[in-house]
Structure formats: structure tokens, C-alpha cells
């Protein structure tokens, strides 16, 4: 890696906020197959620590944080917050759409997207549409979105034969990360 943050090695975790940690754990572990690794307890502060350190309203309380591992990828840090009802900036109760500033989704690589979609549907997970075949540099990939019970958008992706850019004659400085060979 040239330039950038000294010593940076990669993405350690992705943090998400959920309305109910038990519901989230039932989905993450019971449906997606994640493994719960550890839990951190509540955190609150009587000063501006919450605002200074993590950018939330000073009176916000972290009810609990749980960490999960799903296959060979980044860890998930899952928060449940409590924001006072009379706070000047009330907690948003609807997740952002992908088109919103700060919108996001988590993508999970699967070997067989059709089997994965069938599995999700058999567990009454809301699957959005049908798998889409990518074009251009991503040709060879198929993808589809689905939703967690609390509305978080997730995506399944699969490209068992690689993507077009990997097979092109043009030099590519690096390949995108792949769970089958994460060190490359």
C-alpha cells in the first residue's frame, strides 16, 4: 500500500445499529449463520463523551454491543442505543435507503446464489426481486438484495468464475477482496 494511513491492513469491522439486539442475533446467527463472539455492556456518560468520541447526542446510552463473525470477512459490531425521547435530535427509526447520504448495505459472498435465495425465502426473509447478472467489469457476478427484519439492506453476491476485470488483458493494480483467497 502506498501512502494512506500508516500500518493500515484492512477493514476490521462494520458497525450497525439495530432496534433490538435479541432480534438481530436471532437473524444474524439463526438465519445468516454468524457466530456471536463477545458482548460489551452498557455505556453512558454524564458529560459530552458520547458526542465527542462517537458523534451521538451526549445523553444517548449504548444499551449493549455485540460482536459477530460471519465466514471469512470483516467482523460485525452491532449496537443497540437508547436516545432520550426529548432529545434535540430524536433517533431515526427507519434505516436509510441506499440512495440516502449515509445509506449503506452489507454484501455477503455465496458460492451458489440460487441456493442462497431459496434458503432465505424458506426462512421468510424479504428478498427483493430476482438475481441480477452484472455487466461490464463486473460481468460474471450475480447479485440480489434482501432485508433484515429491522429493515437493514443486505446483498448476496456470487462470482465463482471471477469477474470480467480479473480476466482482462489490462493491468489491474489489485484485485477486489474475495473470501476464498483473502490474502491476495
C-alpha positions in Angstrom: 0.0 0.0 0.0 1.5 3.4 -1.0 0.5 6.4 1.1 -2.6 6.3 3.3 -2.8 5.5 7.0 0.4 4.1 8.3 0.1 0.5 9.2 -3.4 0.1 7.8 -4.1 -3.6 7.0 -7.8 -3.6 6.1 -11.3 -3.3 7.4 -11.6 -4.8 10.9 -15.3 -4.5 11.4 -18.5 -2.9 10.2 -20.7 -1.3 12.9 -24.5 -1.3 12.6 -27.3 -0.1 14.9 -30.4 -2.2 15.5 -33.6 -1.5 17.4 -33.4 -4.9 19.2 -30.2 -6.9 19.8 -32.0 -10.1 20.5 -34.0 -9.9 17.3 -30.8 -9.1 15.4 -28.9 -12.0 17.0 -31.7 -14.4 16.0 -31.4 -13.2 12.4 -27.6 -13.0 12.3 -26.9 -16.3 14.0 -30.1 -18.3 13.2 -30.6 -17.3 9.5 -27.3 -15.9 8.3 -25.0 -18.3 10.2 -22.9 -15.7 12.0 -21.2 -16.6 15.3 -21.6 -14.5 18.4 -18.0 -13.8 19.7 -18.5 -11.4 22.6 -20.6 -8.8 24.2 -19.8 -5.4 25.8 -22.2 -3.9 28.4 -23.9 -0.6 28.7 -22.1 2.8 28.3 -23.4 6.2 29.3 -21.7 9.4 30.2 -22.7 12.5 32.2 -20.6 14.8 30.1 -20.1 15.2 26.4 -18.0 12.0 25.9 -20.7 10.3 23.8 -20.8 13.3 21.4 -17.0 13.8 21.3 -16.0 10.2 20.9 -18.7 8.6 18.7 -20.8 11.5 17.4 -24.1 10.9 19.1 -26.2 13.1 21.3 -24.5 13.5 24.7 -27.4 11.9 26.6 -27.5 8.8 24.4 -26.8 5.5 26.1 -25.4 2.4 24.5 -27.5 -0.4 25.9 -25.2 -3.2 24.6 -22.7 -4.0 21.8 -22.3 -7.5 20.4 -19.6 -8.7 18.0 -20.1 -11.4 15.4 -18.1 -13.2 12.8 -19.6 -14.4 9.5 -17.4 -16.6 7.5 -14.1 -15.2 6.2 -14.7 -11.5 6.2 -15.0 -8.4 8.4 -16.4 -8.6 11.8 -19.8 -7.1 12.7 -20.2 -4.8 15.6 -23.9 -4.5 16.5 -25.1 -1.6 18.7 -28.4 -1.0 20.5 -28.8 2.6 21.6 -31.3 4.4 23.8 -31.8 8.0 22.9 -33.9 10.2 25.3 -37.4 10.9 23.8 -37.0 14.6 24.4 -33.5 14.7 22.7 -33.0 17.6 20.3 -32.2 15.1 17.5 -34.5 12.0 18.0 -33.3 8.6 16.9 -34.3 7.8 13.3 -36.5 4.7 13.4 -36.3 3.9 9.7 -33.0 2.7 8.2 -31.6 4.9 5.4 -32.2 3.9 1.8 -29.1 3.2 -0.3 -29.7 6.5 -2.1 -29.6 8.5 1.2 -26.4 10.2 2.4 -25.0 7.6 4.8 -27.1 4.9 3.2 -25.4 1.5 3.1 -25.7 -2.2 2.7 -23.7 -5.3 3.7 -22.9 -7.8 0.9 -22.3 -11.5 1.6 -20.4 -13.6 -0.9 -22.1 -17.0 -1.5 -21.0 -19.9 -3.8 -24.5 -20.6 -5.1 -26.7 -17.6 -5.3 -29.8 -19.6 -6.3 -29.5 -21.9 -3.3 -28.9 -18.9 -1.0 -32.0 -17.1 -2.3 -34.1 -20.3 -1.9 -32.8 -20.6 1.7 -33.6 -17.0 2.6 -37.1 -17.3 1.2 -37.7 -20.6 3.1 -36.9 -18.6 6.3 -39.4 -15.9 5.3 -36.7 -13.3 4.6 -37.8 -10.4 2.3 -35.9 -10.9 -0.9 -36.0 -8.0 -3.3 -36.7 -9.2 -6.8 -34.6 -11.8 -8.6 -30.8 -12.3 -9.0 -29.3 -9.8 -11.5 -26.3 -10.5 -13.8 -23.7 -7.7 -13.7 -22.3 -6.2 -16.9 -19.0 -4.5 -17.9 -16.1 -5.0 -15.5 -18.3 -7.0 -13.0 -19.6 -9.4 -15.6 -19.6 -12.9 -14.2 -21.2 -11.7 -10.9 -24.8 -12.1 -9.9 -26.4 -10.2 -7.1 -29.6 -9.7 -5.2 -30.8 -7.6 -2.2 -32.7 -8.7 0.8 -33.7 -7.2 4.2 -33.1 -8.0 7.8 -36.3 -7.9 10.0 -35.5 -4.4 11.1 -35.0 -3.1 7.5 -31.2 -3.2 7.0 -30.5 -3.9 3.4 -28.1 -6.7 2.6 -26.9 -8.2 -0.6 -25.9 -11.6 -1.8 -23.1 -11.7 -4.4 -21.6 -14.6 -6.3 -18.9 -14.8 -9.0 -17.5 -18.3 -8.8 -15.6 -17.9 -12.1 -14.4 -14.4 -11.3 -15.4 -11.1 -12.8 -14.5 -9.8 -16.2 -12.0 -7.3 -15.0 -9.9 -10.2 -13.5 -9.6 -11.9 -16.9 -9.0 -8.8 -19.0 -5.6 -8.0 -20.6 -5.4 -4.6 -19.0 -3.3 -4.4 -15.9 -5.2 -4.0 -12.7 -3.2 -2.8 -9.7 -5.0 -5.0 -7.2 -8.0 -7.4 -7.3 -11.0 -6.8 -5.1 -11.1 -8.8 -1.9 -12.6 -12.3 -2.1 -13.3 -14.6 0.8 -11.9 -17.7 -1.0 -8.5 -16.1 -1.1 -8.4 -13.1 1.3 -4.6 -12.6 1.3 -4.5 -11.9 -2.4 
